[in-house]
Every structure is written in structure tokens, then in C-alpha cells.
Amino acid sequence: MNAATPDAGVATTPASWPIRLENVTVTYPNGTTALRDVSLEIAAGEMVSIVGLSGSGKSTLIRTINGLVPATSGTVTVGPHTVTGLRGRGLRRMRGHIGMIFQGFNLAERVDVYRNVLVGRFAHTPTIRTLTGIPTARDRELALRTLDSVGMLDKLWARAGALSGGQKQRVAIARALAQEPSVMLADEPVASLDPPTAHSVMHELQRINAEQGLTVLVNLHLMDLARQYTTRMIGIRAGEIVHDGPAGDATDADFERIYGRSIQPHDRLGTAT
Amino acid sequence: MPLEAPTRPRTWRRTALVVLAVAAFTVATCIPAIGGVELDFAAIAKNWRFGAEKIGQLMQPDWTFLPRTLQPMLETLQMALVAAVASAIVSVPLTLWAARPTNPNGITRRLVRGVINVIRAVPDLVYATVLVAVIGVGALPGVITLFLFNLGIVVKLVSEAIDSADHAYLEAGRAAGGTQTQLNRVTARPQSMPLYANQWLYALELNVRVSAILGIVGAGGIGRLLDERRGFYAYDDVGLVILEILVVVIVIEVFSNLLRRRLV
């Protein structure tokens, strides 16, 4: 194993990692520039929202952190790892410490909840063992524990496709937690959910941040969710950071600047029931 | 006041042009003067009597021949099943290696696709003829021929289906630091199971029909009997064998539909 990682040997609470972007630019092969010279520093244990309209570059930003989208230029550093430049085994090992949840949940729908959660153990499991289909006792224990923590243990043997949207996102959170991550990324985690379910998933992320001190980075396009659940808000527009400050203090004018237009009713989700 | 609908874009000109082009090209391929194929329809009028007698015999199957067909039919079914199952097993990894989402490595993907295309390019009768020469008359050359034939079909069709499907779960696996093999084993293979099952069952049905032809070169099964009776101009017996093949194919199809409904 990688002895340099600070969480080596610590079984219960892995160390939380800071994130640093230095002059990061991302240009896609089709010529679109999604991020322009973005520099950003996030301390370990922060709960940060990235707010912007769709197409603003927030999805790209979050994906440069685990290398799903490679930075065209600039440097991305997560904990002890320099993401830019990592490839193959090194990249996979680093990703093993970064949990991620998605707008579309990204579960294997025909596979049971148990095996979907074990996907979170891939980076910590030799490929040969995965091929046998038999997880270690510790991986099994982790899968059960994380499922229990999101209240989904009773669905262990259900097919992921048979669950409701909120249940799927909980399983996806359990999958990310099973990695024993040092950073948690969430790309529009509640955009496919109804308002009460959206609030409960945001609560879950808040709880993970509070209880484990995990660095959480969440992409949102709704202003009230950003204000209510996160402590720091970064506004992004056309690939550039246009706002950075405490989420609670963000005014409507700040949001109008981020969105580049006046606030509309659908920019808010509404309160929880 | 009635709503004013936006003007519908007119595409009939282009449609007519395409239809005209296809029609003209098809007609042109039937004109020998410019290198087309020669289709001698007059020959039908001249010779139809010779064929009519055979068709008449085919339509009157000789049921007393039935007992002699059972053993070869059973052999055909066994060959079809063994080949289908063996190719199903081998097709699982090959298909995942041949599809882009489950094998991003261009070199190995093209290699597997190339091998499959070579396997598909060789006609099944050629496999059977060569294998009969190497192994001898019997069921084994037939089984190997069907195996290769099935492998080509399943790997090509399923890998193309995987290519065109959406695989969001793979992004999650990649984000968690999994290797492609881990992702394929735990997520992509079970996700692709309905695609596989469709083609496996189709291959089984195809095998029964193809083995009727393979018998001509001595590769076992009902085909050998069919060829023998045809050689003796016993078209009433041939008619019975064809009827039997039809029944077996229908039975397999009914069975496949039942299975498919449960699998999806």
C-alpha cells in the first residue's frame, strides 16, 4: 500500500484532505473551454457548494479533482497527491480516497445493492479477488456498515433498479462512504429528486461533513440549498469563479451575479416538509 | 380562433430522390448489358413442370420415415446445444473486450474485433468441409463449426449493442478507482445479460437450421440424412425432415420467448 497516505493504519476515520487548484484550464477536444484559469483553495473538512447554471463549468470543475476530466493546463492537488500527471495505478489509488456521487446516481441497476456498494472497495481490492466475486470480511463489514448509516441495510439484496430515486442516492452515498474517502464530491446530487428527498440527501451530506470532518464539495444550481447546507459558496459562470464567500451571507445580488440574470422562482427548491 | 401551426418543413423532394435512386440502381444491377446479373424469368415458364413434381412430393411428407429421423434429429439438437453453450461461455469476455465502453484500450479492442471479423468472414460450409477432412465425418466437426459461427454472431451483435447503450455506472466505478476488469466483472457483465441472452437463444435456433446444411459435407446431424434422401430423390422424406426442422425451430422460439420475458 501507499505508505505516504496519511490515513495508512487508521481504520475508522481517515484523514480529511485539502484541495488546491492552480491556474486550471480545461479545454475539451471539441474546442469548448469549460474552465478558464481557475485557482482555488479548499481546506480539509470544509463544506463547500459550487453554484452556477448548467453549462457554467461546475461539473467540469468537480471532475478535474478526481481526474475524470484531465486539466489541460494548471495543477490540481488533493491531499498528498498531485492529480495532474497521475495515470494508471497511481490515479486509481488516489481516486480510491475520493468518493463521488452523481445526479443520475450511476448505479448498476440490474445488480443488487450489496455489490453496488462493493464497487466503492475496488481501489482497495486486487483485481484477482474481484474476479472471484468473494469480498474480504472487512469489505463486507464496511459495505454493511455504510448501508446501515444511510438507512438502507434492509435493501441489501434488492436490485438497485427496483429502488426509488432517494433510495438510489442513499445507496450511491453508501458506495462512496465504503471507499473510506478523504474527500467527498457530489455533482448535482439532488437535481433528480423531489424536494423532501432532496433535503434528506443534503442532510446526509451535511451529517457526513459534521461527524467525520470530511471535505465535501457539492455542485448545486439552487440558491436556497447552497445557503442552508454549506458553509462556503463558490460561484462559477462561463468557466470562471465569480464569487467566493460564506454561503450564509450570500445575498440575492450575489446569486444574480453568478447566474448572470435576475433570480427566478425555480432557482429555489422550497423548504422541507 | 384556430391556432396557426408553424409551417412543416418539406422533405418529400429529398425522399422521392432517394427512392428514385435506389430503384434506378436496383434495375441497373439486373441489366446484363452494363454488367448486371442476368435474371432469366422465361426459364421459369419453360421448366416449372420439373420443379412442380418435386414440390408436390415435398408437400406430401412420408410419415413412415419418421422413426429413422429421430436419432439424427436428436444428434442435431445435441450439437446445437453444445455449440451454443460453449460459444456463450467464451463470448462473455470476448464481447466485453470488443466493445468500447468496456474496453477503452483501442489496440486490444481492434485486435479482438479483427479476430472476430476473420472468424465471420469464413463461410460455415468451409469450416465444416475443412474440419471433416481433419477430424473425419461425425458430430465434432459440426459442433466446432457451429461454435465458431455462434461466436462471431454473439460477439459482434452484443458488443455493438453495448457500444450504443448508456453506461453511467461505469463512470461511478472509474471515479471509485476501479480497474476496467473490476468494472466489467461486477457491473458491465450483469448489466449486459439481457443483450447476451437474446443472442444466445437466437444462436441456438440458428444452429438447428444451419446443421441441416452442414450435413451436406458430412458434419453430422439431421443434415446428413437430409442430404442422403435428397441424393435418392426421395423428396417425400425430405419434406418430412423440413417439417421436423420447422417444428423444432418453433418450439425453440416459444421457449426462448418465455425465457426472455423472465430475464429482462
Interface residues (C-beta under 8 A of the other chain):
Chain A: N66 L68 L91 R92 R93 M94 R95 G96 I98 G99 M100 F102 G104 F105 N106 L107 A108 E109 R110 V111 R115 N116 L118 V119 G120 F122 A123 T125 T127 T130 L131 G133 A172 R175 A176 Q179 L185
Chain B: A168 Y169 E171 A172 G173 R174 A175 A176 G177 G178 T179 T181 Q182 L183 R185 V186 T187 A188 P190 Q191 M193 P194
